[in-house]
C-alpha cells in the first residue's frame, strides 16, 4: 500500500548557507576539542589545577558541553533566519 509523502517539500534555497555554516562550526568545535585533548596528552598536570572549587578538566569539559549547545542554538537561529529570507513565505499560507 503506497501512501505517498506526508508533506510537500519545497526546495531549500538556504541549504548551501546552512551547509557552509555547519562546516565552519564543526571546524571551530573540533579545534576547541582538540585543545582539550592536546592539554590532556601533553600537559596532564595542567588539568589538575584548581579553578574555584573545580579543576581545569571539569571546567573545560563542561565548557565544551555549553559551547556545543551554544553552537546548536546559533545554527538553528541563523538557519531559520536564512530560510525565512531566502525562501520566503509561500503565497496562500
Secondary structure, 3 states (H helix, E strand, C coil): CCCCCCCCCCCCCCHHHHHHHHHHHHHHHHHHHHHHHHHHHHCHHHHHCEECCEEHHHHHHHHHHHHHHHHHHHHHHHHHHHHHHHHCCCCCC
